[in-house]
Amino acid sequence: MEPERVARVLDWIRGFYRIEDEIREEKLEGEAKLERRTGQSKPLVTELFAWLEQEFVASVLVPTNPFTNACSR
């Protein structure tokens, strides 16, 4: 399972680098750069953080987790 999680995060990171490469290649500056990042990078960031939160909840709230076990008493 861990290699799959790592691969998924690396895909997001590749996406960020791809967007930044495009910004450099197109020599975008100022407002144009901000618009590109807002339009393309921000949705990736939102998706990544939602996935991380979901993975955190899934890994913490398992019955074998000491915290979950303590909370259920």
Kinemage of the C-alpha trace (Angstrom):
@kinemage 1
@onewidth
@group {chain A} dominant
@subgroup {mainchain}
@vectorlist {calphas} color= white
{ca met a 1} P 0.000 0.000 0.000
{ca glu a 2} L 2.780 2.482 0.812
{ca pro a 3} L 4.345 2.413 -2.676
{ca glu a 4} L 0.910 3.215 -4.116
{ca arg a 5} L 0.523 6.193 -1.784
{ca val a 6} L 3.996 7.451 -2.617
{ca ala a 7} L 3.340 7.065 -6.342
{ca arg a 8} L 0.126 9.029 -6.008
{ca val a 9} L 1.819 11.917 -4.191
{ca leu a 10} L 4.643 11.903 -6.732
{ca asp a 11} L 2.054 12.278 -9.501
{ca trp a 12} L 0.779 15.449 -7.821
{ca ile a 13} L 4.327 16.753 -7.427
{ca arg a 14} L 5.021 16.054 -11.109
{ca gly a 15} L 1.901 18.037 -11.920
{ca phe a 16} L 3.176 21.018 -9.943
{ca tyr a 17} L 6.541 20.881 -11.704
{ca arg a 18} L 4.853 20.562 -15.117
{ca ile a 19} L 2.823 23.708 -14.447
{ca glu a 20} L 5.897 25.609 -13.267
{ca asp a 21} L 7.839 24.447 -16.343
{ca glu a 22} L 5.052 25.756 -18.576
{ca ile a 23} L 5.085 29.085 -16.721
{ca arg a 24} L 8.842 29.388 -17.313
{ca glu a 25} L 8.643 28.275 -20.952
{ca glu a 26} L 5.877 30.772 -21.668
{ca lys a 27} L 7.748 33.433 -19.667
{ca leu a 28} L 4.624 34.289 -17.716
{ca glu a 29} L 4.956 37.018 -15.118
{ca gly a 30} L 2.833 38.833 -12.601
{ca glu a 31} L -0.897 38.466 -13.068
{ca ala a 32} L -0.563 35.859 -15.837
{ca lys a 33} L 1.581 33.661 -13.600
{ca leu a 34} L -0.871 34.062 -10.728
{ca glu a 35} L -3.814 33.185 -12.976
{ca arg a 36} L -2.059 30.034 -14.199
{ca arg a 37} L -1.228 28.932 -10.677
{ca thr a 38} L -4.732 29.743 -9.436
{ca gly a 39} L -6.349 27.932 -12.329
{ca gln a 40} L -4.110 24.875 -12.476
{ca ser a 41} L -1.975 24.505 -9.334
{ca lys a 42} L -4.571 25.472 -6.746
{ca pro a 43} L -7.003 22.681 -7.728
{ca leu a 44} L -4.125 20.183 -7.471
{ca val a 45} L -3.217 21.499 -4.024
{ca thr a 46} L -6.843 21.260 -2.894
{ca glu a 47} L -7.097 17.712 -4.225
{ca leu a 48} L -3.792 16.683 -2.624
{ca phe a 49} L -4.720 18.055 0.796
{ca ala a 50} L -8.162 16.420 0.669
{ca trp a 51} L -6.536 13.099 -0.173
{ca leu a 52} L -3.952 13.512 2.603
{ca glu a 53} L -6.704 14.239 5.119
{ca gln a 54} L -8.659 11.193 3.950
{ca glu a 55} L -5.550 8.997 4.215
{ca phe a 56} L -4.788 10.365 7.680
{ca val a 57} L -8.294 9.646 8.944
{ca ala a 58} L -8.238 6.174 7.394
{ca ser a 59} L -4.885 5.330 8.976
{ca val a 60} L -5.633 6.786 12.420
{ca leu a 61} L -9.152 5.516 12.868
{ca val a 62} L -8.351 1.827 12.523
{ca pro a 63} L -9.169 -0.398 15.531
{ca thr a 64} L -5.511 -1.327 16.052
{ca asn a 65} L -4.422 2.293 16.426
{ca pro a 66} L -3.736 3.063 20.119
{ca phe a 67} L -5.463 6.450 19.891
{ca thr a 68} L -8.606 4.950 18.369
{ca asn a 69} L -8.548 2.177 20.933
{ca ala a 70} L -8.247 4.673 23.809
{ca cys a 71} L -11.078 6.831 22.444
{ca ser a 72} L -13.437 3.893 22.225
{ca arg a 73} L -13.255 3.151 25.965
